[in-house]
């Protein structure tokens, strides 16, 4: 019996929360999208917009200071739904020709 090697060729996927609570209690205080598989997916850019299309935040999600904390110009945003646009790529070993992918959706800020 020869072992059969199974290659991991699952598509890159990013999961984003649909709500977070930036109320300073230390739990769920930042909007932190996550790759389903970190070895094969990397987040390049995260943008947050209000309902009028104004850019409130832009970061790369790699460190806490590049994750959205629910503020704009140093002030907490109102409780509302905000639009996110997340750009991500597959690691070159998995899907080198896939290029940059985009995930769009909404996240509720609740206090």
mmCIF file of the C-alpha atoms, coordinates in Angstrom:
data_MODEL
# 
_entry.id   MODEL 
# 
loop_
_atom_site.group_PDB 
_atom_site.id 
_atom_site.type_symbol 
_atom_site.label_atom_id 
_atom_site.label_alt_id 
_atom_site.label_comp_id 
_atom_site.label_asym_id 
_atom_site.label_entity_id 
_atom_site.label_seq_id 
_atom_site.pdbx_PDB_ins_code 
_atom_site.Cartn_x 
_atom_site.Cartn_y 
_atom_site.Cartn_z 
_atom_site.occupancy 
_atom_site.B_iso_or_equiv 
_atom_site.pdbx_formal_charge 
_atom_site.auth_seq_id 
_atom_site.auth_comp_id 
_atom_site.auth_asym_id 
_atom_site.auth_atom_id 
_atom_site.pdbx_PDB_model_num 
ATOM 1   C CA . UNK A 1 1   ? 0.000   0.000  0.000   1.00 0.00 ? 1   UNK A CA 1 
ATOM 2   C CA . UNK A 1 2   ? 1.389   3.332  -1.088  1.00 0.00 ? 2   UNK A CA 1 
ATOM 3   C CA . UNK A 1 3   ? 0.153   6.459  0.732   1.00 0.00 ? 3   UNK A CA 1 
ATOM 4   C CA . UNK A 1 4   ? -1.680  8.895  -1.496  1.00 0.00 ? 4   UNK A CA 1 
ATOM 5   C CA . UNK A 1 5   ? -0.735  12.565 -1.164  1.00 0.00 ? 5   UNK A CA 1 
ATOM 6   C CA . UNK A 1 6   ? -3.722  14.904 -1.052  1.00 0.00 ? 6   UNK A CA 1 
ATOM 7   C CA . UNK A 1 7   ? -2.886  18.423 -2.185  1.00 0.00 ? 7   UNK A CA 1 
ATOM 8   C CA . UNK A 1 8   ? -4.748  21.299 -0.576  1.00 0.00 ? 8   UNK A CA 1 
ATOM 9   C CA . UNK A 1 9   ? -6.202  23.312 -3.445  1.00 0.00 ? 9   UNK A CA 1 
ATOM 10  C CA . UNK A 1 10  ? -9.166  24.940 -1.728  1.00 0.00 ? 10  UNK A CA 1 
ATOM 11  C CA . UNK A 1 11  ? -9.957  28.430 -2.934  1.00 0.00 ? 11  UNK A CA 1 
ATOM 12  C CA . UNK A 1 12  ? -8.884  31.372 -0.770  1.00 0.00 ? 12  UNK A CA 1 
ATOM 13  C CA . UNK A 1 13  ? -11.727 32.550 1.470   1.00 0.00 ? 13  UNK A CA 1 
ATOM 14  C CA . UNK A 1 14  ? -12.038 35.478 3.877   1.00 0.00 ? 14  UNK A CA 1 
ATOM 15  C CA . UNK A 1 15  ? -14.648 35.529 6.639   1.00 0.00 ? 15  UNK A CA 1 
ATOM 16  C CA . UNK A 1 16  ? -15.877 38.845 8.025   1.00 0.00 ? 16  UNK A CA 1 
ATOM 17  C CA . UNK A 1 17  ? -18.092 39.429 11.063  1.00 0.00 ? 17  UNK A CA 1 
ATOM 18  C CA . UNK A 1 18  ? -21.472 41.033 10.467  1.00 0.00 ? 18  UNK A CA 1 
ATOM 19  C CA . UNK A 1 19  ? -21.460 42.840 13.842  1.00 0.00 ? 19  UNK A CA 1 
ATOM 20  C CA . UNK A 1 20  ? -18.923 44.117 16.357  1.00 0.00 ? 20  UNK A CA 1 
ATOM 21  C CA . UNK A 1 21  ? -19.144 46.109 19.572  1.00 0.00 ? 21  UNK A CA 1 
ATOM 22  C CA . UNK A 1 22  ? -16.375 48.714 19.934  1.00 0.00 ? 22  UNK A CA 1 
ATOM 23  C CA . UNK A 1 23  ? -17.470 49.764 23.423  1.00 0.00 ? 23  UNK A CA 1 
ATOM 24  C CA . UNK A 1 24  ? -14.070 49.407 25.113  1.00 0.00 ? 24  UNK A CA 1 
ATOM 25  C CA . UNK A 1 25  ? -14.844 46.286 27.143  1.00 0.00 ? 25  UNK A CA 1 
ATOM 26  C CA . UNK A 1 26  ? -11.975 44.365 25.526  1.00 0.00 ? 26  UNK A CA 1 
ATOM 27  C CA . UNK A 1 27  ? -14.300 41.895 23.774  1.00 0.00 ? 27  UNK A CA 1 
ATOM 28  C CA . UNK A 1 28  ? -15.072 42.195 20.064  1.00 0.00 ? 28  UNK A CA 1 
ATOM 29  C CA . UNK A 1 29  ? -13.825 45.817 20.009  1.00 0.00 ? 29  UNK A CA 1 
ATOM 30  C CA . UNK A 1 30  ? -12.340 45.694 16.499  1.00 0.00 ? 30  UNK A CA 1 
ATOM 31  C CA . UNK A 1 31  ? -13.574 44.664 13.060  1.00 0.00 ? 31  UNK A CA 1 
ATOM 32  C CA . UNK A 1 32  ? -11.188 41.819 12.223  1.00 0.00 ? 32  UNK A CA 1 
ATOM 33  C CA . UNK A 1 33  ? -11.859 39.818 9.043   1.00 0.00 ? 33  UNK A CA 1 
ATOM 34  C CA . UNK A 1 34  ? -9.969  36.512 8.962   1.00 0.00 ? 34  UNK A CA 1 
ATOM 35  C CA . UNK A 1 35  ? -8.745  34.246 6.171   1.00 0.00 ? 35  UNK A CA 1 
ATOM 36  C CA . UNK A 1 36  ? -10.316 30.801 6.442   1.00 0.00 ? 36  UNK A CA 1 
ATOM 37  C CA . UNK A 1 37  ? -6.818  29.399 5.922   1.00 0.00 ? 37  UNK A CA 1 
ATOM 38  C CA . UNK A 1 38  ? -3.973  31.755 6.821   1.00 0.00 ? 38  UNK A CA 1 
ATOM 39  C CA . UNK A 1 39  ? -1.300  29.734 4.981   1.00 0.00 ? 39  UNK A CA 1 
ATOM 40  C CA . UNK A 1 40  ? -3.113  30.106 1.655   1.00 0.00 ? 40  UNK A CA 1 
ATOM 41  C CA . UNK A 1 41  ? -4.821  33.512 1.920   1.00 0.00 ? 41  UNK A CA 1 
ATOM 42  C CA . UNK A 1 42  ? -3.534  36.974 2.763   1.00 0.00 ? 42  UNK A CA 1 
ATOM 43  C CA . UNK A 1 43  ? -5.590  40.133 3.331   1.00 0.00 ? 43  UNK A CA 1 
ATOM 44  C CA . UNK A 1 44  ? -4.135  43.049 1.394   1.00 0.00 ? 44  UNK A CA 1 
ATOM 45  C CA . UNK A 1 45  ? -6.505  45.896 2.251   1.00 0.00 ? 45  UNK A CA 1 
ATOM 46  C CA . UNK A 1 46  ? -9.636  46.608 4.308   1.00 0.00 ? 46  UNK A CA 1 
ATOM 47  C CA . UNK A 1 47  ? -11.773 49.689 3.631   1.00 0.00 ? 47  UNK A CA 1 
ATOM 48  C CA . UNK A 1 48  ? -14.807 50.838 5.615   1.00 0.00 ? 48  UNK A CA 1 
ATOM 49  C CA . UNK A 1 49  ? -17.398 53.252 4.199   1.00 0.00 ? 49  UNK A CA 1 
ATOM 50  C CA . UNK A 1 50  ? -20.473 54.932 5.650   1.00 0.00 ? 50  UNK A CA 1 
ATOM 51  C CA . UNK A 1 51  ? -23.854 54.868 3.891   1.00 0.00 ? 51  UNK A CA 1 
ATOM 52  C CA . UNK A 1 52  ? -22.919 57.933 1.817   1.00 0.00 ? 52  UNK A CA 1 
ATOM 53  C CA . UNK A 1 53  ? -19.777 56.316 0.448   1.00 0.00 ? 53  UNK A CA 1 
ATOM 54  C CA . UNK A 1 54  ? -17.350 58.293 2.589   1.00 0.00 ? 54  UNK A CA 1 
ATOM 55  C CA . UNK A 1 55  ? -14.155 56.356 3.369   1.00 0.00 ? 55  UNK A CA 1 
ATOM 56  C CA . UNK A 1 56  ? -13.896 56.075 7.152   1.00 0.00 ? 56  UNK A CA 1 
ATOM 57  C CA . UNK A 1 57  ? -11.012 53.631 7.499   1.00 0.00 ? 57  UNK A CA 1 
ATOM 58  C CA . UNK A 1 58  ? -8.333  51.881 5.486   1.00 0.00 ? 58  UNK A CA 1 
ATOM 59  C CA . UNK A 1 59  ? -5.861  49.297 6.806   1.00 0.00 ? 59  UNK A CA 1 
ATOM 60  C CA . UNK A 1 60  ? -4.296  45.932 6.094   1.00 0.00 ? 60  UNK A CA 1 
ATOM 61  C CA . UNK A 1 61  ? -5.687  44.023 9.127   1.00 0.00 ? 61  UNK A CA 1 
ATOM 62  C CA . UNK A 1 62  ? -2.245  42.650 10.041  1.00 0.00 ? 62  UNK A CA 1 
ATOM 63  C CA . UNK A 1 63  ? -1.835  44.387 13.417  1.00 0.00 ? 63  UNK A CA 1 
ATOM 64  C CA . UNK A 1 64  ? -4.289  45.884 15.920  1.00 0.00 ? 64  UNK A CA 1 
ATOM 65  C CA . UNK A 1 65  ? -3.370  49.418 14.804  1.00 0.00 ? 65  UNK A CA 1 
ATOM 66  C CA . UNK A 1 66  ? -4.424  48.516 11.237  1.00 0.00 ? 66  UNK A CA 1 
ATOM 67  C CA . UNK A 1 67  ? -7.828  47.075 12.261  1.00 0.00 ? 67  UNK A CA 1 
ATOM 68  C CA . UNK A 1 68  ? -10.932 49.252 12.442  1.00 0.00 ? 68  UNK A CA 1 
ATOM 69  C CA . UNK A 1 69  ? -11.854 50.196 15.996  1.00 0.00 ? 69  UNK A CA 1 
ATOM 70  C CA . UNK A 1 70  ? -15.197 51.808 15.133  1.00 0.00 ? 70  UNK A CA 1 
ATOM 71  C CA . UNK A 1 71  ? -13.878 55.372 15.099  1.00 0.00 ? 71  UNK A CA 1 
ATOM 72  C CA . UNK A 1 72  ? -13.587 58.069 12.466  1.00 0.00 ? 72  UNK A CA 1 
ATOM 73  C CA . UNK A 1 73  ? -11.292 61.048 13.016  1.00 0.00 ? 73  UNK A CA 1 
ATOM 74  C CA . UNK A 1 74  ? -10.831 59.943 16.638  1.00 0.00 ? 74  UNK A CA 1 
ATOM 75  C CA . UNK A 1 75  ? -14.551 59.755 17.490  1.00 0.00 ? 75  UNK A CA 1 
ATOM 76  C CA . UNK A 1 76  ? -16.843 56.746 17.797  1.00 0.00 ? 76  UNK A CA 1 
ATOM 77  C CA . UNK A 1 77  ? -19.103 56.313 14.801  1.00 0.00 ? 77  UNK A CA 1 
ATOM 78  C CA . UNK A 1 78  ? -22.870 56.171 15.358  1.00 0.00 ? 78  UNK A CA 1 
ATOM 79  C CA . UNK A 1 79  ? -24.483 52.782 15.802  1.00 0.00 ? 79  UNK A CA 1 
ATOM 80  C CA . UNK A 1 80  ? -25.304 51.822 12.214  1.00 0.00 ? 80  UNK A CA 1 
ATOM 81  C CA . UNK A 1 81  ? -24.375 49.455 9.395   1.00 0.00 ? 81  UNK A CA 1 
ATOM 82  C CA . UNK A 1 82  ? -21.159 50.203 7.501   1.00 0.00 ? 82  UNK A CA 1 
ATOM 83  C CA . UNK A 1 83  ? -19.894 48.811 4.210   1.00 0.00 ? 83  UNK A CA 1 
ATOM 84  C CA . UNK A 1 84  ? -16.597 46.955 4.004   1.00 0.00 ? 84  UNK A CA 1 
ATOM 85  C CA . UNK A 1 85  ? -14.474 46.164 0.959   1.00 0.00 ? 85  UNK A CA 1 
ATOM 86  C CA . UNK A 1 86  ? -11.753 43.585 1.602   1.00 0.00 ? 86  UNK A CA 1 
ATOM 87  C CA . UNK A 1 87  ? -9.066  42.803 -0.960  1.00 0.00 ? 87  UNK A CA 1 
ATOM 88  C CA . UNK A 1 88  ? -7.172  39.546 -0.545  1.00 0.00 ? 88  UNK A CA 1 
ATOM 89  C CA . UNK A 1 89  ? -4.861  37.254 -2.482  1.00 0.00 ? 89  UNK A CA 1 
ATOM 90  C CA . UNK A 1 90  ? -4.015  33.582 -2.562  1.00 0.00 ? 90  UNK A CA 1 
ATOM 91  C CA . UNK A 1 91  ? -0.494  32.567 -1.700  1.00 0.00 ? 91  UNK A CA 1 
ATOM 92  C CA . UNK A 1 92  ? 1.545   32.028 -4.884  1.00 0.00 ? 92  UNK A CA 1 
ATOM 93  C CA . UNK A 1 93  ? 1.915   28.285 -4.255  1.00 0.00 ? 93  UNK A CA 1 
ATOM 94  C CA . UNK A 1 94  ? -1.852  27.704 -4.384  1.00 0.00 ? 94  UNK A CA 1 
ATOM 95  C CA . UNK A 1 95  ? -3.380  29.916 -7.077  1.00 0.00 ? 95  UNK A CA 1 
ATOM 96  C CA . UNK A 1 96  ? -0.646  32.124 -8.587  1.00 0.00 ? 96  UNK A CA 1 
ATOM 97  C CA . UNK A 1 97  ? -2.836  33.356 -11.457 1.00 0.00 ? 97  UNK A CA 1 
ATOM 98  C CA . UNK A 1 98  ? -5.899  34.201 -9.378  1.00 0.00 ? 98  UNK A CA 1 
ATOM 99  C CA . UNK A 1 99  ? -4.893  37.787 -8.648  1.00 0.00 ? 99  UNK A CA 1 
ATOM 100 C CA . UNK A 1 100 ? -6.562  40.035 -6.116  1.00 0.00 ? 100 UNK A CA 1 
ATOM 101 C CA . UNK A 1 101 ? -10.048 39.024 -4.977  1.00 0.00 ? 101 UNK A CA 1 
ATOM 102 C CA . UNK A 1 102 ? -12.638 41.345 -3.419  1.00 0.00 ? 102 UNK A CA 1 
ATOM 103 C CA . UNK A 1 103 ? -15.170 40.659 -0.673  1.00 0.00 ? 103 UNK A CA 1 
ATOM 104 C CA . UNK A 1 104 ? -17.901 43.243 -0.047  1.00 0.00 ? 104 UNK A CA 1 
ATOM 105 C CA . UNK A 1 105 ? -20.494 43.327 2.685   1.00 0.00 ? 105 UNK A CA 1 
ATOM 106 C CA . UNK A 1 106 ? -21.908 45.131 5.681   1.00 0.00 ? 106 UNK A CA 1 
ATOM 107 C CA . UNK A 1 107 ? -21.027 45.220 9.362   1.00 0.00 ? 107 UNK A CA 1 
ATOM 108 C CA . UNK A 1 108 ? -23.217 46.535 12.167  1.00 0.00 ? 108 UNK A CA 1 
ATOM 109 C CA . UNK A 1 109 ? -21.565 48.659 14.835  1.00 0.00 ? 109 UNK A CA 1 
ATOM 110 C CA . UNK A 1 110 ? -23.468 48.141 18.099  1.00 0.00 ? 110 UNK A CA 1 
ATOM 111 C CA . UNK A 1 111 ? -22.724 49.614 21.540  1.00 0.00 ? 111 UNK A CA 1 
# 
